[in-house]
Amino acid sequence: MLQQLILEIQSKANPEKAKIYQRFFKTAKGEYGEGDIFIGLIVPEQRTIAKKYLNLSLPKLQQLIKSKVHEHRLIAILILVSKFKKSSESNKEEIFNFYLKNTKHINNWDLVDLSASSIVGEFLFEKDKKILYNLVNSENLWEKRISIIATFTFIRKNEFQDTLAISEILLQDKHDLIHKAVGWMLRELGKRNLELLKKFLKEHYNQIPRTTLRYAIERFPEEERKKWLKYKK
């Protein structure tokens, strides 16, 4: 079944789109996606393929998620998310552990964003969140991003403490992809509790990167956005 899946992915290859994705996902030497290989499938195509192979076992998915081809890894992630949603609690734990063991292969922002809240956030919602604080203090860019994006699940359920705590830790991070992720989660928090967002922004204004602030206040009225950004270089 795995070989059949790989052949189906390859049959949809689009070299022209692949070139675009290679640039968009920063795969050149020294960039965050260095060495990532694209073959040019759009996400809807990958979702359609993933739905056909939901019965693929974790050992088979292990082979797929280790691939250097981005689409292989993304389809493995989509299958994992679907499996998790339909699983018993014990199987969810197995998938959660599998995910954490493979974070080095969940190594671009789309892979993180399509899975971190659906697997890590959902599994940890009513459990000890210590693992998120291990991830946020990792040297690995993608584990840091997983830690904050996972809290999207908590935000949706009106639990904001961990989003704020992890955001505060990540304000010191230098990477633009972290700045964007933190700003995105703060914006989502603000949709549900605007006063809490403004309180956080006021308390940490001097430490907040401009990109994070810009994302966080995206839904503010224009004049208010200008006031917040006035002293941010």
C-alpha positions in Angstrom: 0.0 0.0 0.0 2.9 2.4 0.8 4.4 1.9 -2.6 1.0 2.5 -4.3 0.7 5.7 -2.3 4.1 6.9 -3.4 3.4 6.1 -7.0 0.1 8.0 -6.8 1.8 11.1 -5.4 4.4 10.9 -8.1 1.7 10.7 -10.8 0.6 14.2 -9.8 4.0 15.8 -9.9 4.2 19.3 -11.4 7.7 20.5 -12.0 6.6 24.1 -12.6 4.8 24.3 -9.3 7.6 22.5 -7.6 10.0 25.4 -8.6 7.6 27.9 -7.1 7.2 25.9 -3.9 11.0 25.5 -3.6 11.3 29.3 -3.5 8.2 29.9 -1.4 9.2 27.5 1.4 12.8 28.8 1.4 14.7 25.7 0.5 17.9 27.3 -0.7 21.2 26.9 1.2 21.1 28.7 4.5 17.3 29.2 4.5 14.9 27.6 7.0 13.8 24.9 4.6 17.2 24.1 3.2 17.2 20.8 1.4 13.5 20.3 1.3 12.4 18.7 -2.0 9.0 19.5 -3.6 7.4 17.7 -6.6 4.6 20.2 -7.0 1.3 18.9 -5.6 -1.2 21.4 -4.3 -2.7 20.8 -0.9 -6.2 19.7 -2.1 -4.6 17.0 -4.2 -2.6 15.8 -1.1 -5.8 15.8 1.0 -7.6 13.7 -1.6 -4.7 11.2 -1.7 -4.4 11.0 2.1 -8.1 10.1 2.5 -7.5 6.9 0.4 -4.7 5.7 2.7 -6.0 6.3 6.2 -5.4 2.7 7.1 -1.7 3.0 6.6 0.1 1.7 9.7 2.4 3.8 11.9 5.5 1.8 10.7 4.6 2.6 7.1 3.9 6.2 8.0 7.3 6.2 9.7 8.9 5.5 6.3 6.8 8.2 4.6 7.5 10.9 7.2 11.2 10.3 6.9 11.2 11.1 3.2 13.1 14.1 1.8 10.1 14.8 -0.4 7.9 17.4 1.2 4.6 16.1 -0.2 5.4 12.6 1.3 5.8 14.1 4.7 2.7 16.3 4.4 0.5 13.4 3.4 1.9 11.4 6.3 0.9 14.3 8.6 -2.6 14.6 7.1 -3.1 10.8 7.6 -1.9 11.1 11.2 -4.4 14.0 11.9 -7.3 12.0 10.5 -6.2 8.8 12.5 -6.0 10.9 15.7 -9.5 12.3 15.3 -11.0 8.8 14.9 -8.9 7.0 17.5 -9.5 5.7 21.0 -7.7 7.4 23.9 -4.9 4.8 24.0 -4.4 5.1 20.2 -4.4 8.9 20.5 -1.5 8.6 22.9 0.4 6.3 20.5 -0.1 8.8 17.7 0.9 11.7 20.0 4.1 9.9 21.0 4.8 9.0 17.3 4.4 12.7 16.4 6.8 13.9 19.1 9.4 11.3 18.1 9.3 12.7 14.5 9.5 16.4 15.1 12.8 16.5 13.2 10.8 15.5 10.1 7.9 18.0 10.8 10.3 20.6 9.5 8.5 23.3 7.7 5.8 25.7 8.8 2.9 24.1 6.8 3.6 20.7 8.4 3.5 22.2 11.8 0.5 24.4 11.2 -1.6 21.5 9.8 -1.0 19.3 12.8 0.3 20.8 16.0 -3.1 21.9 17.4 -4.9 18.9 16.0 -2.6 16.3 17.6 -0.5 17.9 20.3 -3.0 20.5 21.5 -5.9 18.2 21.5 -4.1 15.5 23.3 -2.7 17.8 26.0 -5.8 19.9 26.6 -6.8 18.3 29.9 -3.3 17.0 30.7 0.0 18.2 32.1 1.4 20.8 29.6 5.1 20.2 30.6 6.0 18.9 27.2 5.0 22.2 25.6 7.5 24.0 27.8 10.2 21.4 26.9 9.4 22.1 23.2 9.4 25.9 23.6 12.9 25.8 25.1 14.2 23.5 22.3 17.0 24.6 20.0 14.8 23.3 17.1 12.9 26.0 15.3 10.0 23.7 14.5 9.6 22.4 18.0 9.3 26.0 19.2 6.6 26.6 16.6 4.8 23.4 17.6 4.7 24.6 21.2 2.8 27.8 20.4 0.6 26.5 17.5 -0.5 23.6 19.7 -2.2 26.2 22.0 -4.6 27.1 19.3 -6.7 24.2 20.6 -6.7 25.8 24.1 -7.7 29.2 22.7 -10.6 27.7 20.9 -11.7 26.3 24.2 -11.2 29.7 26.0 -8.1 28.6 27.9 -5.5 31.3 27.4 -2.8 30.8 30.2 -0.4 28.6 28.2 -0.7 30.7 25.0 0.3 33.8 27.0 3.1 32.0 29.0 4.6 30.4 25.8 4.3 33.7 23.9 6.2 35.5 26.6 9.0 33.0 26.4 9.1 33.3 22.6 9.3 37.1 22.6 13.0 36.7 22.9 13.3 34.5 19.8 15.0 35.9 16.8 13.3 33.9 14.0 10.7 35.6 11.9 8.6 32.4 11.7 8.3 32.4 15.5 7.4 36.1 15.5 4.6 35.3 13.0 3.3 32.3 14.9 3.2 34.1 18.2 1.4 37.1 16.6 -1.1 34.8 15.0 -1.9 33.0 18.3 -2.2 36.3 20.1 -4.6 37.6 17.4 -6.7 34.4 17.8 -6.7 35.0 21.6 -7.8 38.6 21.0 -10.8 37.4 19.0 -12.1 35.8 22.2 -10.7 38.1 24.9 -9.6 41.5 23.6 -8.9 43.0 27.0 -6.5 40.2 27.8 -4.7 40.7 24.6 -4.3 44.4 25.1 -3.1 43.8 28.7 -0.4 41.4 27.4 0.7 43.9 24.7 1.0 46.7 27.1 3.0 44.7 29.7 5.4 43.4 27.0 5.4 46.2 24.5 9.1 46.9 24.7 10.0 43.2 24.1 7.5 42.4 21.3 9.0 42.1 17.8 7.3 44.4 15.3 6.1 41.4 13.2 4.5 39.8 16.2 2.8 43.0 17.1 1.6 43.6 13.6 0.0 40.1 13.4 -1.5 40.4 16.9 -3.3 43.7 16.2 -4.3 42.9 12.6 -8.0 43.1 13.5 -7.8 46.4 15.4 -9.3 49.6 13.8 -6.7 51.3 11.5 -6.1 54.3 13.7 -5.6 52.1 16.8 -3.1 49.9 14.8 -1.1 53.0 13.8 -0.9 54.0 17.5 0.4 50.6 18.6 3.0 50.5 15.7 4.1 54.1 16.0 7.2 53.4 18.2 8.0 50.0 16.7 10.9 49.8 14.3 
